[in-house]
Amino acid sequence: MPVIPADSLPTAWNFTSTFDLDPIERVRLIKQGAPAAVPGVMARRMGMSKERLYATLGLPRATIERKASHAQLLSPDESARVLGISRLIGQVQRMVEASGQAEGFDAAGWVARWLERPLPALDGLAPATLMDTSEGQQLVANLLSRAQTGAYA
């Protein structure tokens, strides 16, 4: 298994790539498993600690670190959670690109900060508290889509 450089994601796990994948390809990617180093790279790109990202996604730190140190793949469940946040970042990047204001925008950093803010549309919950389940991730992604169209409430 190839070693993942500390600052780059494998092409298949790049934020916009995961957002752009069709559903069948996403399922294949989840079943194949993400390299266990991907969450650590994502955390660095987001400007947050690995521990915070693991907690947000409900991933067991010791298990992920052990798998990463042995260049193993994440389980399908772990991979699905990682894919969910990767897609969310890709979604934000595509939204900003569509606005014509993408130059210099850091989607990963923006998402990391936004996830921590309590939102009225989520009954006062911070989106981060929902990112450990697929339903929660879908709810958060839908909220962003509604915000883009102006139907935020």
C-alpha atoms as one frame of an Amber mdcrd trajectory, in Angstrom:
protein
   0.000   0.000   0.000   1.462   3.390  -0.961   2.353   5.881   1.747   0.213
   9.018   1.681   2.185  12.264   1.860   1.334  14.277   4.969  -0.255  17.133
   3.033  -2.079  15.436   0.158  -5.098  13.229  -0.304  -5.278  10.358  -2.775
  -7.104  11.574  -5.885 -10.154   9.429  -5.157 -10.432  11.029  -1.692  -9.890
  14.627  -2.809 -12.722  16.852  -1.543 -14.204  17.883  -4.874 -13.600  14.432
  -6.351 -15.691  12.778  -3.643 -18.458  15.362  -4.082 -18.500  14.863  -7.861
 -18.663  11.049  -7.757 -21.910   9.390  -8.764 -23.578   7.341  -5.994 -22.425
   3.948  -7.316 -18.816   5.118  -7.367 -19.169   6.456  -3.813 -20.440   3.055
  -2.674 -17.489   1.358  -4.370 -15.060   3.762  -2.734 -16.606   3.116   0.696
 -16.514  -0.655   0.242 -12.908  -0.492  -0.944 -12.008   1.498   2.166 -10.158
   4.729   2.686  -6.478   4.564   3.516  -6.350   5.064   7.291  -4.020   8.047
   6.840  -6.762  10.025   5.057  -8.452  11.405   8.213  -5.130  12.754   9.464
  -4.451  14.493   6.158  -7.994  15.858   6.136  -7.603  17.200   9.678  -4.432
  19.057   8.689  -6.130  20.483   5.594  -9.047  21.591   7.782  -6.752  23.184
  10.366  -8.027  21.015  13.196  -6.482  18.326  15.341  -6.861  14.699  14.324
  -8.447  14.031  17.692 -11.157  16.635  17.028 -11.898  15.206  13.586 -12.010
  11.669  14.997 -14.448  12.819  17.694 -16.602  14.680  15.159 -16.844  11.566
  12.990 -17.189   9.160  15.909 -14.004   7.328  14.909 -11.999   5.476  17.569
  -8.643   7.271  17.762  -6.565   4.243  18.774  -7.998   2.089  15.989  -7.481
   4.715  13.287  -3.949   5.496  14.461  -3.058   1.778  14.554  -4.442   1.238
  11.056  -2.618   4.327   9.775   0.699   3.185  11.259   0.296  -0.137   9.421
  -0.907   1.478   6.162  -4.249  -0.332   6.427  -7.648   0.595   5.072 -10.558
   1.858   7.125 -13.663  -0.289   7.465 -16.640   0.554   5.219 -18.382   2.276
   8.155 -15.316   4.364   8.995 -14.780   5.124   5.310 -18.393   6.275   4.902
 -17.977   8.811   7.712 -14.742  10.113   6.217 -16.336  10.283   2.779 -19.238
  12.261   4.225 -17.077  15.071   5.534 -14.937  15.021   2.408 -18.077  15.420
   0.283 -19.266  18.247   2.512 -16.025  20.147   1.935 -16.300  19.429  -1.801
 -19.881  20.697  -1.751 -18.792  23.990  -0.182 -15.949  24.313  -2.689 -18.350
  23.782  -5.606 -20.825  26.289  -4.112 -18.136  28.952  -3.852 -16.858  28.171
  -7.361 -20.407  28.611  -8.699 -20.553  32.037  -7.043 -17.442  33.115  -8.935
 -15.594  33.958  -5.700 -13.423  30.846  -5.269  -9.966  32.400  -5.584  -8.149
  32.066  -2.271 -11.129  30.434  -0.544 -10.212  27.626   1.885 -13.258  25.344
   1.862 -11.703  22.853   4.295 -10.909  25.547   6.861 -14.306  27.190   6.425
 -16.112  23.881   6.978 -14.034  23.145  10.090 -15.085  26.477  11.628 -18.701
  26.260  10.438 -19.163  22.778  11.895 -18.554  24.178  15.385 -21.210  26.929
  15.235 -24.639  26.226  16.766 -27.280  26.878  14.105 -30.944  27.778  14.578
 -31.824  25.597  11.578 -30.485  22.600  13.545 -32.377  23.428  16.739 -29.298
  25.154  18.096 -26.997  22.194  17.501 -23.572  22.599  15.937 -23.316  20.624
  12.672 -20.287  18.764  14.117 -22.600  16.956  16.535 -24.378  15.334  13.578
 -21.399  14.253  11.492 -20.993  10.818  13.103 -24.023   9.363  11.294 -24.990
   9.215   7.634 -28.388  10.777   8.426 -26.709  13.631  10.246 -24.260  14.168
   7.415 -27.120  14.257   4.918 -29.018  16.739   7.086 -25.970  19.025   7.217
 -25.385  18.737   3.454 -29.052  19.547   2.794 -28.793  22.573   5.064 -25.871
  23.877   3.020 -27.793  23.301  -0.208 -30.769  25.223   1.165 -28.478  28.048
   2.261 -27.114  28.284  -1.271 -30.588  28.694  -2.718 -31.705  31.081   0.015
 -34.160  28.606   1.586 -32.227  28.432   4.866 -35.064  28.404   7.389
